């Protein structure tokens, strides 16, 4: 290595240029630089619109056979047309307007403006060259076409030929007169047509609207002997828009070997509710895999997400808490790429939008078919009964649009779908006040569960009666070595008395699925949106009675910066119920720490429920009040002297041990024998060491 380095450095030293050679090289470089600068200045001074450019523009503006319309270019300040077969027109650069004839000559009083105008024409020419037969459609004026029914108002733009606004009648946003699922500044959708060399983005083209009837309009691209368009039909009395891809003679432009059209959908999910945190938490891209057994899944509801779907997809949706935009394919989409981005707090869009969605998918396509593809576009509320009715739009499979409503895991969803929602809807047919509906629904649930409540109270009464006997057993076997014996005697007491320490737990566990089902039902129930009751202006949002702007460390993300009165009432009632429950428990001094834990739980519920829907807190408040009333009713009807007599009678009867109790006692006996054997061995080893 040393020899190699020596050779290399020696060669470099021997072959280094002299000072004269270095000076000559610098002179040559300076000369080249000056020549380039001069050439550039000369080119700037003589920059013109070439004859080739003029010929290509003339060809572009020449009408196709059978096309009587006068072609023109009006794009980015460039206005060109043919007059007597000659190219005429003008180019606006700032406040200065130059004619095309001026751009064809090398002289100009203001070279910079002259060159800018030539550059503008060449840029427009490049756009037309890239778009081939679609080139003349890149110029035009954006117009709006409206389709309206009793539920939905849709606006279509001639620029891009897609829906630019979807306004829901009968629904108000917290800061607007109507909820807009789609608006011009938050939604961009484009189809990408391809041939073997180029890609054509429909968002760049100006469509011609053709009103077919009051509910149907065709956005058409006339390609001179061929056409491509999107036909929209607003279905009367619904939130559905029928969208069809129609075409004629497109095989002359798109070869038959092209079998896909790409669809890109960029959507900034707009905020509609005053409570942004909870609405954002319930916003995501939802999608259903194609096929009868296809599942409904969704992107992450917090943080950024990126999914690449390989299988067929039936529908794709930009979904927030109460409203969705769902694009449903009549056949299916071929895979999809889904990207979801959180909007950062420091950005200007944070207060207005929830998330940014980017969806890219592929649509099976053939240029030989007049009807290349068709879809339904649902633009409406996440209302269970309504979404369920739209399954008819797909005769071959269940669309499962109701999965847009988060109703919990399968067991809890079954309770909501099979029990809670039918009762809720039935009560809504003759009661208009949803606060009263929640009250009646709560009473119905508590009455149905009352046998379990009574059984739980009876179990607690038996445990209170047995408390002296249990204390006697504990006093008889106080040592830790007698723990197994103490437990065995306690279990024998329970068996003889016909009581169980778990008798009060099981009824409560059986009620838990309903409590959890209600926890998922109320925040997703759009019927409560905007409905007032007592001091709550909106049962789907927190009922704020006190607000502040500061942040509480560690809990603001859950608690918010307000106090909800229904949540506060629920907490106070929960503390009272906990006190009554603790008074009913036997041996309440056996675990002192548990007492404080039981009182801490209602405070934790206050922190987590303060930002939830006031309808949910109101339900739990009413439910706890009824539970307290049931406790006093049980106390009035349950005579502990009779319970004591029943237990005494049970203890007097010979009882056959159950298989479980027999196995438990046998296991305890074997464990005691093992412990005694271990103690003997330990004593034997100790005696041996002493000897």
C-alpha positions as CSV (number, residue, x, y, z in Angstrom):
1,X,0.0,0.0,0.0
2,X,2.9,2.4,0.8
3,X,4.5,1.6,-2.6
4,X,1.2,2.2,-4.4
5,X,0.7,5.6,-2.7
6,X,4.2,6.6,-3.5
7,X,3.7,5.8,-7.2
8,X,0.4,7.7,-7.3
9,X,1.8,10.8,-5.7
10,X,4.9,10.7,-7.8
11,X,2.9,10.5,-11.0
12,X,0.7,13.4,-9.9
13,X,3.8,15.5,-9.1
14,X,5.5,14.7,-12.4
15,X,2.4,15.4,-14.5
16,X,1.2,18.6,-12.8
17,X,0.6,21.5,-15.1
18,X,3.0,24.5,-15.1
19,X,1.9,28.0,-14.1
20,X,1.7,29.0,-17.7
21,X,-0.5,26.0,-18.5
22,X,-2.8,26.9,-15.6
23,X,-3.1,30.5,-16.8
24,X,-3.9,29.4,-20.3
25,X,-6.7,27.0,-19.0
26,X,-8.2,29.9,-16.9
27,X,-8.2,32.2,-20.0
28,X,-10.0,29.6,-22.1
29,X,-12.6,29.0,-19.4
30,X,-13.2,32.8,-19.1
31,X,-13.5,33.0,-22.8
32,X,-16.1,30.2,-22.9
33,X,-18.1,31.8,-20.1
34,X,-18.1,35.2,-21.8
35,X,-19.2,33.5,-25.1
36,X,-22.0,31.7,-23.4
37,X,-23.2,34.9,-21.7
38,X,-23.1,36.7,-25.0
39,X,-24.9,33.9,-26.7
40,X,-27.5,33.9,-24.0
41,X,-28.0,37.6,-24.2
42,X,-28.2,37.4,-28.0
43,X,-30.8,34.6,-27.7
44,X,-32.8,36.6,-25.3
45,X,-32.8,39.5,-27.6
46,X,-33.9,37.5,-30.6
47,X,-36.3,34.9,-29.0
48,X,-39.3,34.4,-31.2
49,X,-42.2,32.2,-31.7
50,X,-40.8,29.7,-34.3
51,X,-42.5,28.7,-37.5
52,X,-42.8,25.2,-36.2
53,X,-44.6,26.4,-33.1
54,X,-47.0,28.4,-35.3
55,X,-47.7,25.3,-37.5
56,X,-48.4,23.1,-34.5
57,X,-50.8,25.7,-33.0
58,X,-52.5,26.0,-36.3
59,X,-53.0,22.3,-36.5
60,X,-54.4,22.2,-32.9
61,X,-56.9,24.9,-33.7
62,X,-58.0,23.5,-37.0
63,X,-61.6,22.0,-36.5
64,X,-61.9,18.2,-36.9
65,X,-64.0,16.8,-39.6
66,X,-67.6,17.2,-38.8
67,X,-66.9,19.7,-36.1
68,X,-68.5,23.0,-36.8
69,X,-67.5,24.7,-33.5
70,X,-64.9,27.5,-33.8
71,X,-61.8,26.2,-31.9
72,X,-59.8,28.6,-29.7
73,X,-57.3,28.6,-26.9
74,X,-57.8,30.7,-23.8
75,X,-55.4,29.5,-21.2
76,X,-53.0,31.2,-18.7
77,X,-53.3,34.6,-20.5
78,X,-52.8,33.1,-23.9
79,X,-55.7,33.7,-26.3
80,X,-55.4,32.2,-29.8
81,X,-57.7,31.4,-32.7
82,X,-57.7,31.0,-36.5
83,X,-58.8,33.7,-38.8
84,X,-58.8,32.9,-42.4
85,X,-56.5,29.9,-41.7
86,X,-54.0,32.2,-40.1
87,X,-53.0,32.1,-36.4
88,X,-54.0,35.3,-34.6
89,X,-54.4,36.3,-31.0
90,X,-52.7,37.9,-28.0
91,X,-50.8,37.2,-24.9
92,X,-51.2,39.0,-21.6
93,X,-48.0,39.5,-19.5
94,X,-49.0,41.4,-16.4
95,X,-50.6,44.6,-17.6
96,X,-49.0,44.4,-21.1
97,X,-50.7,42.7,-24.0
98,X,-48.7,41.5,-27.0
99,X,-50.1,40.2,-30.3
100,X,-49.0,36.9,-31.8
101,X,-47.5,38.7,-34.8
102,X,-45.2,40.7,-32.5
103,X,-43.9,37.4,-31.0
104,X,-43.0,36.1,-34.5
105,X,-40.5,39.0,-34.9
106,X,-37.1,39.3,-33.1
107,X,-37.4,42.9,-32.2
108,X,-39.1,44.3,-29.2
109,X,-39.0,47.5,-27.1
110,X,-39.2,45.4,-23.9
111,X,-37.2,42.1,-24.4
112,X,-38.1,40.7,-20.9
113,X,-41.9,41.0,-21.6
114,X,-41.4,39.7,-25.1
115,X,-39.6,36.6,-23.9
116,X,-42.1,36.0,-21.1
117,X,-44.9,36.1,-23.7
118,X,-43.1,33.6,-25.9
119,X,-42.5,31.3,-22.9
120,X,-46.2,31.4,-22.0
121,X,-47.2,30.4,-25.6
122,X,-44.7,27.5,-25.6
123,X,-45.9,26.3,-22.2
124,X,-49.5,26.2,-23.5
125,X,-48.3,24.4,-26.6
126,X,-46.5,21.8,-24.5
127,X,-49.8,21.3,-22.5
128,X,-51.6,20.6,-25.8
129,X,-48.9,18.3,-27.1
130,X,-49.1,16.3,-23.9
131,X,-52.9,15.9,-24.0
132,X,-53.2,14.9,-27.6
133,X,-56.8,14.6,-28.7
134,X,-57.9,16.1,-25.3
135,X,-55.7,19.2,-25.8
136,X,-58.5,21.7,-26.9
137,X,-60.5,20.6,-23.8
138,X,-57.9,22.1,-21.4
139,X,-59.2,25.6,-22.0
140,X,-62.6,26.9,-21.0
141,X,-64.6,28.6,-18.3
142,X,-65.7,26.7,-15.2
143,X,-69.5,26.5,-14.8
144,X,-71.8,24.9,-12.2
145,X,-74.7,22.6,-12.7
146,X,-77.1,21.8,-9.8
147,X,-79.2,18.7,-9.1
148,X,-81.7,19.0,-6.2
149,X,-84.1,16.8,-4.3
150,X,-85.8,17.0,-0.9
151,X,-82.7,15.5,0.9
152,X,-79.6,16.6,-1.1
153,X,-78.3,19.4,-3.3
154,X,-75.4,18.5,-5.6
155,X,-73.3,20.9,-7.6
156,X,-71.3,19.6,-10.6
157,X,-68.4,21.6,-12.1
158,X,-67.6,21.6,-15.8
159,X,-63.9,21.8,-14.8
160,X,-63.2,18.1,-14.2
161,X,-66.8,17.0,-14.6
162,X,-67.2,15.8,-10.9
163,X,-69.2,16.7,-7.9
164,X,-67.8,19.8,-6.2
165,X,-70.5,20.3,-3.5
166,X,-72.9,18.1,-1.7
167,X,-75.1,19.9,0.8
168,X,-77.5,18.0,3.1
169,X,-80.9,19.6,3.6
170,X,-82.2,19.4,7.2
171,X,-78.7,19.2,8.8
172,X,-76.8,22.2,10.2
173,X,-73.1,22.4,10.9
174,X,-71.9,24.1,14.1
175,X,-70.7,27.0,12.0
176,X,-72.8,26.8,8.9
177,X,-76.4,26.7,7.7
178,X,-76.0,23.3,6.1
179,X,-73.7,20.3,6.4
180,X,-71.6,19.9,3.3
181,X,-70.2,16.4,2.9
182,X,-68.2,17.7,-0.2
183,X,-67.3,21.3,-0.9
184,X,-65.1,22.9,-3.6
185,X,-62.1,23.6,-1.4
186,X,-61.9,20.2,0.3
187,X,-62.5,17.6,-2.4
188,X,-60.7,16.7,-5.7
189,X,-61.6,13.6,-7.7
190,X,-60.1,12.7,-11.1
191,X,-60.1,9.8,-13.5
192,X,-56.9,9.0,-15.4
193,X,-57.2,7.7,-18.9
194,X,-54.2,6.2,-20.6
195,X,-52.9,5.1,-24.0
196,X,-49.6,3.5,-24.6
197,X,-47.7,6.7,-24.3
198,X,-49.7,9.3,-22.4
199,X,-51.9,9.7,-19.3
200,X,-54.9,12.1,-19.4
201,X,-56.2,13.6,-16.1
202,X,-59.9,14.5,-16.4
203,X,-59.4,17.1,-13.7
204,X,-57.6,19.2,-16.3
205,X,-60.4,19.2,-18.9
206,X,-63.5,21.3,-19.3
207,X,-66.6,19.3,-19.9
208,X,-69.7,20.3,-21.7
209,X,-72.9,19.8,-19.6
210,X,-75.9,18.3,-21.2
211,X,-79.1,18.4,-19.1
212,X,-81.1,15.3,-19.9
213,X,-83.9,15.9,-17.4
214,X,-84.5,17.5,-14.0
215,X,-82.5,14.8,-12.1
216,X,-79.9,13.8,-14.7
217,X,-77.0,15.6,-16.4
218,X,-74.2,14.4,-18.6
219,X,-70.8,15.9,-18.3
220,X,-69.3,15.2,-21.8
221,X,-65.9,15.5,-23.5
222,X,-66.3,15.9,-27.2
223,X,-63.2,14.5,-28.9
224,X,-64.3,14.9,-32.5
225,X,-65.6,11.5,-33.6
226,X,-65.3,10.1,-30.1
227,X,-66.6,11.2,-26.7
228,X,-66.1,10.4,-23.0
229,X,-68.3,11.5,-20.1
230,X,-69.8,11.1,-16.7
231,X,-73.6,10.9,-16.3
232,X,-75.1,11.8,-13.0
233,X,-78.6,11.0,-11.8
234,X,-79.8,12.2,-8.4
235,X,-82.2,9.6,-7.2
236,X,-85.4,11.2,-5.9
237,X,-86.0,11.3,-2.2
238,X,-82.6,9.8,-1.3
239,X,-78.9,10.7,-0.6
240,X,-77.8,8.5,-3.6
241,X,-76.3,9.8,-6.8
242,X,-76.0,7.4,-9.7
243,X,-72.7,8.0,-11.6
244,X,-72.0,6.3,-14.9
245,X,-68.9,6.4,-17.1
246,X,-70.3,6.7,-20.7
247,X,-68.3,6.8,-23.9
248,X,-68.5,6.5,-27.7
249,X,-65.8,5.3,-30.1
250,X,-63.1,5.7,-27.5
251,X,-61.1,2.7,-29.0
252,X,-59.8,5.2,-31.5
253,X,-58.0,7.0,-28.7
254,X,-57.6,4.4,-25.9
255,X,-56.3,1.1,-27.2
256,X,-58.1,-2.1,-26.3
257,X,-55.1,-3.4,-24.4
258,X,-55.7,-0.8,-21.7
259,X,-58.0,-2.5,-19.1
260,X,-57.9,0.0,-16.2
261,X,-58.9,3.5,-15.4
262,X,-57.2,5.0,-12.3
263,X,-59.3,7.0,-9.8
264,X,-57.6,9.5,-7.4
265,X,-59.7,11.0,-4.6
266,X,-58.2,13.7,-2.4
267,X,-60.5,14.7,0.4
268,X,-60.0,17.0,3.4
269,X,-62.6,15.8,5.9
270,X,-64.5,18.8,7.0
271,X,-65.5,19.4,10.7
272,X,-69.2,19.6,11.4
273,X,-69.5,19.3,15.2
274,X,-68.5,21.8,17.9
275,X,-66.8,19.0,19.9
276,X,-63.8,18.5,17.5
277,X,-61.9,15.9,19.6
278,X,-64.6,13.3,19.6
279,X,-65.5,13.9,16.0
280,X,-61.9,13.5,15.0
281,X,-61.7,10.2,17.0
282,X,-64.6,8.8,14.9
283,X,-63.2,9.8,11.5
284,X,-61.4,7.4,9.1
285,X,-61.4,5.8,5.7
286,X,-63.8,2.9,5.7
287,X,-63.9,0.3,3.0
288,X,-65.5,-3.1,2.3
289,X,-63.8,-6.0,0.5
290,X,-65.8,-7.3,-2.5
291,X,-67.9,-10.4,-2.2
292,X,-70.7,-11.6,0.1
293,X,-68.3,-12.4,2.9
294,X,-66.2,-9.3,2.5
295,X,-65.5,-7.5,5.8
296,X,-65.7,-3.8,6.5
297,X,-62.5,-2.3,7.8
298,X,-61.0,1.1,8.3
299,X,-57.8,3.1,8.6
300,X,-56.4,4.1,12.0
301,X,-58.6,6.7,13.7
302,X,-55.6,8.4,15.3
303,X,-52.2,9.2,13.7
304,X,-51.2,8.8,10.1
305,X,-51.9,5.6,8.2
306,X,-51.0,4.0,4.9
307,X,-52.7,0.9,3.5
308,X,-52.1,-1.0,0.3
309,X,-55.1,-3.2,-0.5
310,X,-54.5,-6.0,-3.0
311,X,-58.0,-7.6,-3.1
312,X,-61.1,-6.3,-4.8
313,X,-62.9,-3.5,-2.9
314,X,-66.7,-3.0,-3.1
315,X,-66.8,0.5,-1.7
316,X,-64.6,3.3,-0.3
317,X,-65.7,6.0,2.1
318,X,-64.5,9.2,3.7
319,X,-66.4,8.9,7.0
320,X,-66.7,11.2,10.1
321,X,-68.8,10.9,13.2
322,X,-72.2,11.4,11.7
323,X,-71.8,11.8,7.9
324,X,-70.1,9.9,5.1
325,X,-69.2,10.1,1.4
326,X,-69.3,6.5,0.1
327,X,-68.3,5.6,-3.5
328,X,-69.9,2.2,-4.3
329,X,-68.8,0.3,-7.4
330,X,-71.5,-1.7,-9.3
331,X,-68.8,-4.4,-9.8
332,X,-65.7,-3.7,-7.7
333,X,-62.5,-1.7,-7.6
334,X,-59.2,-3.5,-8.3
335,X,-57.3,-2.9,-5.1
336,X,-56.6,0.5,-3.5
337,X,-54.0,2.7,-1.8
338,X,-55.3,4.5,1.2
339,X,-53.5,7.3,3.0
340,X,-54.8,9.1,6.1
341,X,-53.0,12.1,7.6
342,X,-53.7,14.0,10.8
343,X,-53.9,17.8,10.6
344,X,-51.3,19.3,12.9
345,X,-52.4,21.9,15.5
346,X,-50.0,24.5,14.3
347,X,-51.5,24.6,10.7
348,X,-54.3,26.9,9.5
349,X,-56.6,24.0,8.6
350,X,-56.7,22.6,12.1
351,X,-59.9,24.2,13.3
352,X,-61.8,23.7,10.0
353,X,-60.8,20.2,9.0
354,X,-60.3,16.8,10.8
355,X,-58.0,14.7,8.5
356,X,-56.7,14.5,5.0
357,X,-57.5,11.4,2.9
358,X,-55.8,10.3,-0.3
359,X,-57.4,7.3,-2.1
360,X,-56.1,5.8,-5.3
361,X,-57.8,2.8,-6.9
362,X,-58.3,1.1,-10.2
363,X,-61.5,0.6,-12.2
364,X,-61.9,-2.3,-14.7
365,X,-62.3,-0.6,-18.1
366,X,-62.7,-1.3,-21.8
367,X,-62.7,1.4,-24.5
368,X,-65.0,-0.8,-26.6
369,X,-67.9,-0.6,-24.2
370,X,-70.4,2.4,-24.3
371,X,-71.0,2.0,-20.5
372,X,-67.5,1.4,-19.2
373,X,-68.3,1.6,-15.5
374,X,-71.0,2.6,-13.0
375,X,-71.2,3.6,-9.4
376,X,-73.5,4.9,-6.7
377,X,-72.3,7.8,-4.6
378,X,-73.8,8.0,-1.1
379,X,-73.6,11.5,0.4
380,X,-75.5,11.5,3.6
381,X,-75.9,10.8,7.3
382,X,-74.8,7.8,9.2
383,X,-78.3,6.7,10.2
384,X,-78.7,3.0,10.8
385,X,-82.2,2.5,9.3
386,X,-81.4,4.6,6.3
387,X,-78.1,2.8,5.6
388,X,-79.7,-0.5,6.0
389,X,-82.3,0.4,3.3
390,X,-79.5,1.0,0.7
391,X,-78.5,-2.6,0.5
392,X,-81.0,-3.0,-2.4
393,X,-78.5,-1.1,-4.6
394,X,-76.4,-4.2,-4.7
395,X,-78.5,-7.3,-5.4
396,X,-75.6,-9.7,-5.4
397,X,-74.1,-8.9,-1.9
398,X,-74.8,-7.2,1.4
399,X,-73.2,-3.8,1.2
400,X,-72.9,-3.6,5.1
401,X,-73.1,0.1,5.0
402,X,-74.4,0.0,8.6
403,X,-70.8,-0.9,9.6
404,X,-70.1,2.9,9.1
405,X,-71.7,3.3,12.5
406,X,-69.4,2.1,15.3
407,X,-71.6,0.0,17.6
408,X,-68.9,-2.0,19.4
409,X,-67.6,-5.5,19.1
410,X,-69.9,-8.3,17.8
411,X,-71.7,-9.0,21.1
412,X,-72.4,-5.4,21.9
413,X,-73.3,-4.7,18.2
414,X,-75.8,-7.5,18.3
415,X,-77.4,-6.0,21.5
416,X,-77.6,-2.5,19.8
417,X,-78.9,-3.8,16.5
418,X,-81.3,-6.4,17.9
419,X,-82.6,-4.7,21.0
420,X,-81.6,-1.1,21.6
421,X,-82.1,0.5,18.1
422,X,-85.5,-1.2,17.5
423,X,-86.8,0.1,20.8
424,X,-85.3,3.5,20.3
425,X,-86.8,3.8,16.8
426,X,-90.2,2.5,18.1
427,X,-90.3,5.1,20.9
428,X,-89.3,7.8,18.3
429,X,-92.5,7.1,16.3
430,X,-94.7,8.7,18.9
431,X,-92.4,10.7,21.2
432,X,-90.6,13.8,19.8
433,X,-88.5,14.7,22.8
434,X,-85.3,12.5,22.8
435,X,-84.6,13.2,26.5
436,X,-88.0,11.5,27.3
437,X,-87.1,8.7,24.9
438,X,-83.8,8.0,26.8
439,X,-85.7,8.1,30.1
440,X,-88.2,5.5,28.9
441,X,-85.6,3.4,27.3
442,X,-83.6,3.4,30.6
443,X,-86.7,2.4,32.6
444,X,-87.4,-0.5,30.1
445,X,-83.8,-1.8,30.4
446,X,-83.8,-1.6,34.2
447,X,-87.2,-3.4,34.5
448,X,-86.0,-6.2,32.2
449,X,-82.8,-6.5,34.3
450,X,-84.6,-6.2,37.7
451,X,-84.6,-10.0,38.4
452,X,-80.8,-10.0,38.1
453,X,-80.7,-6.9,40.4
454,X,-82.9,-8.6,43.0
455,X,-80.8,-11.8,42.8
456,X,-77.6,-9.7,43.4
457,X,-79.2,-8.0,46.4
458,X,-80.3,-11.3,47.9
459,X,-76.8,-12.7,47.6
460,X,-75.5,-9.6,49.4
461,X,-78.1,-10.2,52.1
462,X,-77.1,-13.8,52.6
463,X,-73.4,-12.7,52.9
464,X,-74.4,-10.1,55.6
465,X,-76.2,-12.8,57.6
466,X,-73.2,-15.1,57.3
467,X,-70.7,-12.4,58.4
468,X,-70.6,-13.4,62.1
469,X,-70.0,-17.1,61.1
470,X,-67.2,-16.1,58.8
471,X,-65.7,-13.9,61.5
472,X,-65.8,-16.9,63.9
473,X,-64.0,-19.0,61.3
474,X,-61.3,-16.3,60.9
475,X,-60.8,-16.1,64.6
476,X,-60.6,-19.9,65.0
477,X,-57.9,-20.1,62.2
478,X,-55.9,-16.8,62.5
479,X,-52.5,-18.1,61.4
480,X,-51.2,-18.0,57.9
481,X,-50.4,-21.7,58.1
482,X,-54.1,-22.3,58.6
483,X,-55.1,-20.3,55.5
484,X,-56.1,-23.5,53.6
485,X,-58.1,-24.8,56.4
486,X,-59.8,-21.4,56.9
487,X,-60.8,-21.3,53.2
488,X,-62.1,-24.9,53.3
489,X,-64.3,-24.1,56.3
490,X,-65.6,-20.9,54.7
491,X,-66.5,-22.8,51.5
492,X,-68.3,-25.5,53.6
493,X,-70.3,-22.7,55.3
494,X,-71.3,-21.3,52.0
495,X,-72.3,-24.7,50.7
496,X,-74.4,-25.5,53.8
497,X,-76.1,-22.1,53.8
498,X,-76.9,-22.2,50.1
499,X,-74.9,-18.9,49.5
500,X,-72.1,-17.9,47.3
501,X,-69.6,-15.0,47.4
502,X,-69.9,-14.8,43.6
503,X,-73.7,-14.7,43.7
504,X,-73.7,-10.9,43.6
505,X,-71.1,-10.7,40.9
506,X,-72.7,-12.9,38.3
507,X,-75.9,-10.8,37.9
508,X,-73.7,-7.7,37.6
509,X,-71.5,-9.4,34.9
510,X,-74.6,-10.3,32.9
511,X,-75.6,-6.6,32.9
512,X,-72.2,-5.4,31.7
513,X,-72.8,-6.1,27.9
514,X,-75.8,-3.8,27.9
515,X,-73.9,-1.1,29.7
516,X,-71.1,-1.3,27.2
517,X,-73.5,-1.5,24.3
518,X,-75.1,1.8,25.5
519,X,-71.6,3.3,25.8
520,X,-71.1,2.7,22.0
521,X,-74.7,3.5,21.0
522,X,-75.2,7.1,22.2
523,X,-72.0,8.7,20.7
524,X,-73.0,7.2,17.3
525,X,-76.7,8.0,17.4
526,X,-77.3,10.8,14.9
527,X,-80.9,11.1,16.0
528,X,-79.6,12.9,19.1
529,X,-77.6,15.4,17.1
530,X,-79.0,18.9,17.6
531,X,-81.7,17.6,20.0
532,X,-82.1,19.7,23.2
533,X,-83.2,18.6,26.6
534,X,-83.4,20.7,29.8
535,X,-80.1,22.7,29.8
536,X,-78.4,20.5,27.1
537,X,-78.5,22.1,23.7
538,X,-77.3,19.0,21.9
539,X,-77.6,15.5,23.3
540,X,-74.8,14.3,21.0
541,X,-72.3,16.7,22.4
542,X,-71.2,17.7,26.0
543,X,-73.6,19.9,27.9
544,X,-71.1,22.5,28.9
545,X,-72.0,24.8,31.9
546,X,-68.5,26.1,32.6
547,X,-65.7,26.6,30.1
548,X,-62.1,27.9,30.2
549,X,-59.2,28.4,27.8
550,X,-56.4,27.0,29.9
551,X,-55.0,23.4,29.9
552,X,-55.1,21.0,32.8
553,X,-51.9,19.0,32.8
554,X,-52.2,15.2,32.0
555,X,-56.0,15.2,31.7
556,X,-57.0,17.9,29.2
557,X,-56.9,15.4,26.3
558,X,-59.7,13.4,28.0
559,X,-61.5,15.9,30.2
560,X,-61.5,18.9,27.8
561,X,-61.6,22.5,29.0
562,X,-65.2,22.5,30.4
563,X,-67.5,20.9,32.9
564,X,-70.5,18.9,31.7
565,X,-73.4,19.1,34.1
566,X,-75.0,15.6,33.3
567,X,-71.5,14.1,33.8
568,X,-71.2,15.8,37.1
569,X,-74.6,14.6,38.2
570,X,-73.7,11.1,37.1
571,X,-70.5,11.3,39.2
572,X,-72.3,12.5,42.3
573,X,-75.0,9.8,41.9
574,X,-72.3,7.2,41.4
575,X,-70.6,8.1,44.6
576,X,-73.9,7.8,46.5
577,X,-74.5,4.4,44.9
578,X,-71.0,3.3,45.9
579,X,-71.6,4.3,49.5
580,X,-74.9,2.4,49.6
581,X,-73.2,-0.6,48.0
582,X,-70.3,-0.6,50.4
583,X,-72.8,-0.4,53.3
584,X,-74.5,-3.5,52.0
585,X,-71.3,-5.5,51.7
586,X,-70.2,-7.9,54.5
587,X,-66.7,-7.7,55.9
588,X,-66.1,-4.2,54.5
589,X,-63.1,-3.8,56.8
590,X,-61.3,-6.8,55.5
591,X,-59.8,-4.9,52.6
592,X,-59.4,-1.2,53.6
593,X,-57.7,-0.2,50.4
594,X,-60.7,-1.5,48.3
595,X,-62.9,1.1,50.0
596,X,-60.9,4.0,48.6
597,X,-60.6,2.3,45.2
598,X,-64.4,2.1,45.0
599,X,-64.7,5.8,45.6
600,X,-61.9,6.7,43.2
601,X,-63.7,5.0,40.3
602,X,-66.5,7.6,40.0
603,X,-63.9,10.4,39.9
604,X,-62.1,8.5,37.0
605,X,-65.5,8.3,35.2
606,X,-65.9,12.1,35.5
607,X,-62.5,12.6,33.8
608,X,-63.2,10.2,30.9
609,X,-66.9,10.9,30.4
610,X,-66.8,14.7,30.6
611,X,-66.1,15.0,26.9
612,X,-68.6,12.4,25.8
613,X,-72.2,13.0,24.5
614,X,-74.5,14.5,27.2
615,X,-77.1,11.8,26.2
616,X,-74.7,9.1,27.4
617,X,-74.1,10.8,30.7
618,X,-77.8,11.4,31.1
619,X,-78.5,7.7,30.5
620,X,-76.0,6.6,33.1
621,X,-77.3,9.2,35.6
622,X,-80.9,8.0,35.2
623,X,-79.7,4.4,35.3
624,X,-77.9,4.9,38.6
625,X,-80.9,6.8,40.1
626,X,-83.1,3.8,39.3
627,X,-80.6,1.4,40.7
628,X,-80.5,3.3,44.0
629,X,-84.3,3.2,44.0
630,X,-84.2,-0.6,43.4
631,X,-81.8,-1.0,46.3
632,X,-84.2,0.7,48.7
633,X,-87.1,-1.4,47.2
634,X,-85.2,-4.6,47.8
635,X,-84.4,-3.6,51.3
636,X,-88.1,-3.0,51.9
637,X,-89.1,-6.4,50.6
638,X,-86.2,-8.5,51.8
639,X,-86.5,-9.5,55.5
640,X,-83.1,-10.5,56.7
641,X,-84.7,-12.5,59.6
642,X,-86.4,-14.6,56.9
643,X,-83.1,-14.9,55.0
644,X,-81.4,-16.0,58.3
645,X,-84.2,-18.6,58.9
646,X,-83.8,-19.9,55.3
647,X,-80.1,-20.2,55.7
648,X,-80.6,-22.1,59.0
649,X,-83.0,-24.5,57.3
650,X,-80.5,-25.0,54.5
651,X,-77.8,-25.8,56.9
652,X,-80.0,-28.3,58.7
653,X,-80.6,-30.2,55.6
654,X,-78.1,-32.8,54.4
655,X,-76.6,-31.5,51.2
656,X,-74.9,-33.6,48.6
657,X,-71.7,-32.0,47.5
658,X,-71.5,-31.0,43.9
659,X,-68.7,-32.5,41.7
660,X,-67.0,-29.1,41.7
661,X,-67.0,-28.8,45.5
662,X,-65.8,-32.3,45.9
663,X,-62.9,-31.8,43.5
664,X,-62.1,-28.5,45.2
665,X,-62.0,-30.1,48.7
666,X,-59.9,-33.0,47.4
667,X,-57.4,-30.5,45.9
668,X,-57.3,-28.6,49.2
669,X,-56.8,-31.8,51.1
670,X,-53.9,-32.9,48.8
671,X,-52.3,-29.4,49.1
672,X,-52.5,-29.6,52.9
673,X,-50.9,-33.0,52.9
674,X,-48.1,-31.7,50.7
675,X,-47.6,-28.7,53.0
676,X,-47.4,-31.0,56.1
677,X,-44.9,-33.3,54.3
678,X,-42.7,-30.3,53.4
679,X,-42.8,-29.1,57.0
680,X,-41.7,-32.6,58.3
681,X,-38.8,-32.6,55.8
682,X,-37.8,-29.1,56.9
683,X,-37.8,-30.1,60.6
684,X,-35.9,-33.3,59.8
685,X,-33.2,-31.4,58.0
686,X,-33.0,-28.9,60.9
687,X,-32.6,-31.7,63.5
688,X,-29.9,-33.3,61.3
689,X,-27.9,-30.1,61.2
690,X,-28.2,-29.6,64.9
691,X,-26.9,-33.2,65.5
